[in-house]
Amino acid sequence: MSWWRDILRQCVFMCFFIIPIPIGAYTIHNGSSAVVALISYNVLYFCIPLLYLGFDEARFGRQQRFICRRSYVIMWIIAAVTLLVFSLEIEDIWKNSSFWEWPTLARDIVFIIFMYVEVSMTMLGAFILTQLRYMDTAVTGGVHEA
């Protein structure tokens, strides 16, 4: 299997542990549910892949390449800052969007897809960053942290 398909497949499994709690918190629909959902998502989105990358089984593609934890943290920070800046720029447009008039189930599906894409893009970016950092040692036998 190619490395990118392997990463996307592993992200599906990780999202089974990342997504349900924030979606459950969001569907409560009280005043603080969105904040609880956002915080729980970010903590899980940071911790679960980071912990997974520490296992020897976290190898991707036919060449069994790994993702360095540092690369993941760098990509997670880049994704978080990018999303924060984007959110601040379109805050007024977003609040007045017709999206909020959609049925709850439809909004939940959009959020689930967005969360999967965010986790996947972060993992793919971390993989590429790791490969650039460890061009000759990123194969089996390379070090996880250097």
Stockholm file with secondary structure:
# STOCKHOLM 1.0

chainA/1-146         MSWWRDILRQCVFMCFFIIPIPIGAYTIHNGSSAVVALISYNVLYFCIPLLYLGFDEARFGRQQRFICRRSYVIMWIIAAVTLLVFSLEIEDIWKNSSFWEWPTLARDIVFIIFMYVEVSMTMLGAFILTQLRYMDTAVTGGVHEA
#=GR chainA/1-146 SS CCHHHHHHHHHHHHHHHHSHHHHHHHTTCSTTHHHHHHHHHHHHHHHHHHHHHTSTTCCBTTTTBCCCHHHHHHHHHHHHHHHHHHHHHTHHHHHTCGGGGSCHHHHHHHHHHHHHHHHHHHHHHHHHHHHHHTTTTCSTTCCSCC
#=GC SS_cons         CCHHHHHHHHHHHHHHHHSHHHHHHHTTCSTTHHHHHHHHHHHHHHHHHHHHHTSTTCCBTTTTBCCCHHHHHHHHHHHHHHHHHHHHHTHHHHHTCGGGGSCHHHHHHHHHHHHHHHHHHHHHHHHHHHHHHTTTTCSTTCCSCC
//
